[in-house]
Amino acid sequence: MQACRVLKANGHDDYIWGHVTVRDRAGRGMWMKPAGLGFEEVEEDDVILIAGDGEVIVGDRPRHSEWPIHSAIMAARQDVNSVVHSHPPYAIALAAAGHRLLPLAHAGTLFYPPDVPRFDQTSNLILTTELGSSLAEALGSENAMFMVNHGIVTSGASLKDAVVRAVLLEKACQQQLIALQAGAPLISPGPEAAREKRATVWPPAHLDALWDYLVRTLPGD
């Protein structure tokens, strides 16, 4: 529930679309935000448990049709315990414009280097296990990806990890689009400098602290 609220508060809401999952600790599949609800509407009792084949095994709400995004990534990556798929406007715009994400400020250094992967096999919904597997292959060992003309995917070892990455990816894309409006060449650190900055700015403790802040400052809390 908190993860959904954080996504809503940080530019990832798209009416009732977008979803987040976390791997079931007992190995039964993954817990997922249900279809038909916006991020801000989800309560604990709404979350459903989905098996690897998409069958809903706990809960009475409908599942999102794009469950293969999550199941395929978790099947391919045992280090991933949570996946976010959303439609944030700045990330969609940056990817559609064909720009690489650059480390213009702190947020961007979490993702570059290397370049953020791009999935462009289709811009349509990911409705089959075959497309899910192709998407997981495009993500590879990274934890963020642009789905060109569609949205983003982030992943992490924990729910808060995947959500914080989604928040920071959208922040980095917003900063780059603002800079592009100036019309001048963009200035950014090179790969080695960006990697060094990542180690300083984004150790696990800082990511945890950011999650705590995002939860602490949720509207109404």
Helices and strands as residue ranges (DSSP letters): H 2-9, E 19-23, E 30-32, G 39-41, G 44-46, E 48-50, E 56-58, H 67-76, E 82-86, H 89-96, H 106-109, E 118-119, H 129-139, E 144-147, E 151-156, H 159-180, H 191-201, H 204-216
